[in-house]
Amino acid sequence: MAHLEIDHVSLAYPNAREKTSFLALDAIDLGVERGEFVTIVGPSGCGKSSLLMLIAALQQPTGGSVRLNGKPVAKPGPDRALVFQDFALLPWRTVLQNVELGLELRHMAPDERRAIARKYIAMVGLRDFERHFPHQLSGGMRQRVGIARALSVGPEVLLMDEPFGALDAQIRQVMAVELLKIWERDRKTIVFITHDIDEAVFLADRVIVMSASPGRVLEIIPVDLPRPRPLTLRNHPGFVAYRERIWNLLEDEVRSSLNWQASDDAAPMVPAL
Amino acid sequence: MTLSRRLVVGAASVVAFLILWQFVGQREIVRSDLISYPTEVLGTFIHLTATGELGSNAAVTLQEFVEGFVPSIVFGIIFGVVLALVKPLRELLDPLLTAIYTAPTIAFIPIFVVWFGVGTFSKVVIVFISAIFPIMINTRVGVSEIAEPWLRAVRSFGAGQLQVVTKAILPGSMPAIMAGIRLGLGRAIVGLIAAEMYVSITGIGRMIQVYSSAARASEIIVLVVVIAVFGYVCVALLRSVENRMGTWRSDLE
């Protein structure tokens, strides 16, 4: 039994006016092992973020089920923690107070939660910034706060929704290396969403390649590259081969989603009779 | 401009004004029984304080203010949050609330006197009604403009509905709520003094009324200054509460 099981999960959004429904996710099957780092890559609109919301149980699937340790997930819980693309920090709280949030919501005593928060703030290298407010930090630093906040609740699974998507290219690569360092310490199960193929290969034990509308699993690619992985891995011939293989899978998807959008946009151009 | 320099410049204009006023009043360039002058006003202030007249009346007014204003903050915030979160209620009550809010509260004074008598309670109600609408409406706007990521963050850690309110919604709309309280403060003071002037037995407004029918400029000026200082102290208190709650301002995000 895999640690996290996604069993035939579908998600449809009903459209009451046209009595149809839009299928965002179509029968996704995926098992994630304990301590595994899985990345999900796909064109925009393939429902990869929705899949993460279903695992977090911030949203319910219209078909199938998500199970953690064999038990269906019903609502958000401390066993899963999210890291968001927009950081989602609370601007009126300091770094320390932001990291304490998850523990505070669980009514942990202030001294206790402060000690835990400090430990994770140190882990992401922000020890000197405890009293700073989010607006005083750079994007990369803000996301480190987001990661510390997620880790502080001691989750079994870390769910990361394009966490480095708002950062510039250089910071992104450094953050990826740092994330791997943190992961290699305690080997949490990580599901990491991205649309960046390089990032997906660099981080993953397995890359899940998804198709667009409806979102389906196109292929699951195990990444057989040595760890720890240095930044220079990106020039390794093996890495390049993975990149090409995934790009070939996605190229058709991206093109078809472009065509689909183009014809959709063109629709209002047809004169009404 | 630095803080100390701003203080010096600000104080200079006040001092210049006082000197000019003293000169014009004392030399009878304008009739001093109409405009008085600073040293006479100060003497009147000392006299009113010494006889206890100012203190006992101010105590009544202050009590009416506190008894009306504190509940208006509490209920204004509660109603504002509920209105923002419960759409049917908002749609139902919006026209009514807007109508009452737009009407000048002092127009309600006569009817409150009919309902609650000439005693202090009708003034408490005036303060409450004057302040609660801006607080409630600002809270409602602040809550409905809460940024979605804040809610998402709190919910992702399994927060219940009450925790969403206390950890995300209330602190997130605090700048709007504080602005509402400041607006309410001004309206409450106006309403209270007007109500006391209209019909009352005691209070600062009543004193203004009595001394104005006797055409006593000095006493009226003392009372106006007392009210102004009270308003200023309240605003300063609010600001210090705001600062203590953190440097959170919506324009920083």
Interface residues (C-beta under 8 A of the other chain):
Chain A: A56 L58 K75 P76 G77 P78 A81 L82 F84 D86 F87 A88 L89 L90 P91 W92 R93 T94 L101 G102 E104 L105 R106 F133 H135 V153
Chain B: P149 W150 R152 A153 V154 R155 S156 F157 G158 A159 Q163 K167 A168 P171 G172 M174 M245 G246 T247 W248 L252 E253
